[in-house]
């Protein structure tokens, strides 16, 4: 120590630290928080030098071997005239070694305060080892600057000289300004993109971690912070480091999974991007909690004991977080069972909408009126869901009514012509055509129509339905029939005559069917259905799309799903087995 005070070189300072570490190795620091073990051992070593240098000199030859101890099982020996014990370590990596007992770290300062008025035995011109150690600093701090300091700067604040406290505060403020400037460059100056922005953000917590480690070495080995001020600054530095580590891990997890989602080779059909993002968030959260827990244990917080001691309190916590866990599990059920996916149009309860996202707690749905509906996952998973995006064909189901007074053959003519129209229509599935006289209403003869349009696109479905309804209107008018209205009519004059020519023509056509054995009741012949298949022009003449039979895919059209290609085509067996 005296050699370093005379010649402040890096080599001499390293020699001081080597001797100090050797003294620290004689002290059991296992009960101290990991972040403070080195400093606690260092300060205790100076307190021991002060105490042992003031009590009567201890003859080392009088220290007994383990066999001579009064109680060999405890293996503990108290130094004469002191409260300090040398005891054998019974657990850990240093089991079997004899060290100053762990309680020495607490008893040494108290014992020193009681005997500090006594004269110190030392060849050096010092009054206290502890007082000298607090004034010493590393070789990077010029001794000339320290010698010119006013006396007020050598007084202690929280067991640390004033000049050291001010230097630490100046270093902290300078570091904070530098980190803020660095973060601003990353967030505003560097080019932003969906792929690179998350990676740039990681550099901010990484810079904070590196700066924290640098400040720790600066404060401990160059400025040499001691006492209670050291406890305060190491507490803040450890918190800052592990917060930065948690932040960095969270951003790294999000950046990795976002990169997977943005990768053009990523098989989006195999796993939803929302699921990947959710897994990334869960991993980031769990990893962050583990890092925070480890950092707390470094500061001496008994994390494992706290977790073990939750006991009955854990039941209350479990009850408090039960809704969150239910929603999290509900989200995984939605992903595993896949009743709906992001982009699917569905009916839930009495509402319709398109799935926008499935998060860890809730599902967001864009309703038909463009409002955003958020439903907890647990509740949404239990709902009766109708996924329109998974249909292979779309149902057209109507009931039309003709006026009473319609001739039976006129009715047969209308039925036959509507069936023919559906068989001839290129966008109607022939195997699903069902047009039947279904009953007598209060003021109409009912015709039930049930067919499937060959489309999975919402606007295209409405266009096909509109087309076939117009054709039905033409067929009914062409047969001389009229649609029934649920009204009562009081005739005060002679009823106008109907078009007898059209009625006679329809009657003759039905008679011709009977004569030529082509009467299409109860069903049309297979030859006739095959002959009619696809013979109508759709879209109708005059439409800008009349030259093609492909689906009308209007820009901005309402799709049932973003994944139409995943829906398998229907089979004839499925059509025939469809519900009536």
Phi, psi and omega in degrees: 000316181295325179296323180288322180296331178279321181229102185274086177242164179297323181294315180294323179293323177295324178293322177298315180294325178296314179295321180295320179294326177294321178292319180299325181294347178270002184245136178279105181253017187295336181274354180275152173303142185303325183291339186244007184296314183298312183290322178297318178294322180295313181293323178296324180297321178289323175297321178295320177298319178294318183288312182291339177278355180248333178277165177306141185298135183268127178278114184296337180291340181276353179284121186284160171283172183297331181289334184270359181291150179297322180228089184300334182293321178282334177050055182230138180224129179263130178293134183302135177077009182221163174269011187272134178248143169252121185225160180275134178285131185251358180209162178091189185287344183250028179303134179095346179276152176259121183225164169298130186298157184301329181290350178299327180299329179268323185281331184299311179298321181293317180294322180297319180298330180283337184239013185295339179286344179285154183284140181273131174276111181199145177283348181268151179280064181231155178262335182203131175295320182295317179295321179293322183295332181284337180270344184286150179217173183284168183291344180286342178267118186296133182292332180297322179293326181286325182290336181269001182289141173298158184297333182296333182282351179265351177290157186264140170236117183055044177069020180224136179303150184301321184294328177290320178298315180295321180293322177295316180296320178297318179296320181294316180295317179298319179296318180299315179298317179297318179293322178296319178295319179296317179295323179294321177298317182294322186271339186239328188266323183287150180299137184259138175204159181299330183274322188265333184303313178300327180289321178297323182297331180296333184294334179293306178293328177297317178298321178294320178297312181296319180295322179297316178297320179295317179295323179299315179293321180296313183292324186275319189257339180253305178283328177065067177288143183224169171064212184293330178293326175296317179302320180293312184289326178289328176298313181292321181293319179295318177299314180298319182294314185283334171294317177296321178295319177297316178300314181295319180294318179300312180293324179296317178297313180296319181295320180297311183288328174294324177295321177298318181294320183279349180295124181296340179272359181291124182285088185298333181289340184273337183201131182293145177296328178296323178295317179298317179296319179297316178299320178299318179294319180294315178298317179298321180292314181296314179298320179297319179295321178295320179294316178297319178297319178294319178297321178296321178294330176297329180272001178094007177285123183284078185298312181296320179295322179295318179294320179292325183277002178302312175049237180296327178299330178296329177296318179296319178296318180298320178293325181290324183264005181303313179301322179295317179295321179298318180292323178295315178295320177300323177297319178292325177298318179297323180285322183284316181281329177054052171293330175218161175228167177300128181101350181279142174266127186216165172250128179227121185065235178251022181233160178237154176178174180253131181293122178262322179199151174238103184265190180288333182247324188215166177248131179259130184232129176271110184287169182296334178271013175073009172280156181257121180255129178245123183236131175305140185302320181298320179288319182294322181293336180269357182283159171280109186254134173245112182265100181292338182289342182268000178285142179271330175223162185243133188281132168250114183229118182222155170234119178248152181237131175258153183294146169298145186104351175292131180296139179306321179290328174298319179297317177296322179298315179297315179301313183295317182292324177294319177298315179300319180299318181292320178294327181278343185286127184288347183249013176248132180289115185299325184289348183255003184291125175217108179233115186222149168285112195254352178155180182251120176270183181292329181220020184204159170263118189272136173241120180267129181239127178215111180218167178245130175273137182275080179200158173231017182245132193297309181294324178296322177299314180295326178293319179294315179298318178299319181296314183290329177293321175298321181291325177295319177302317180295321181294315180297316179294323180291339178269002182074021180259170177225148176286141180278146176241142180283064181227167174247131183242130177254110182275120178255003179216174182295134181293132179296146181289144177279168179286097184290333180295314180293320178296320179293322179296317179295320180296318179295323180297317179295321177297323178296322178299318180295320183293322184264013177060034177242021182299113189278044179224136006283351176212163180283148179292149181299323179298317180294318179296320180294320181294325183278341189303121175073015183275344176281150178268123177218132356302156186295161179305139181099341179283143179299342180257017187289349181272355182225154178252010179288164179298142177281108183253082182290148177295130182077015182292158181277105179273152174280338181197156171277356186238048184298330183291345180279345185279120183290146177294149181284157177250164179299326179296319180296319181296313183293333181266007180292154183294148182291000000 
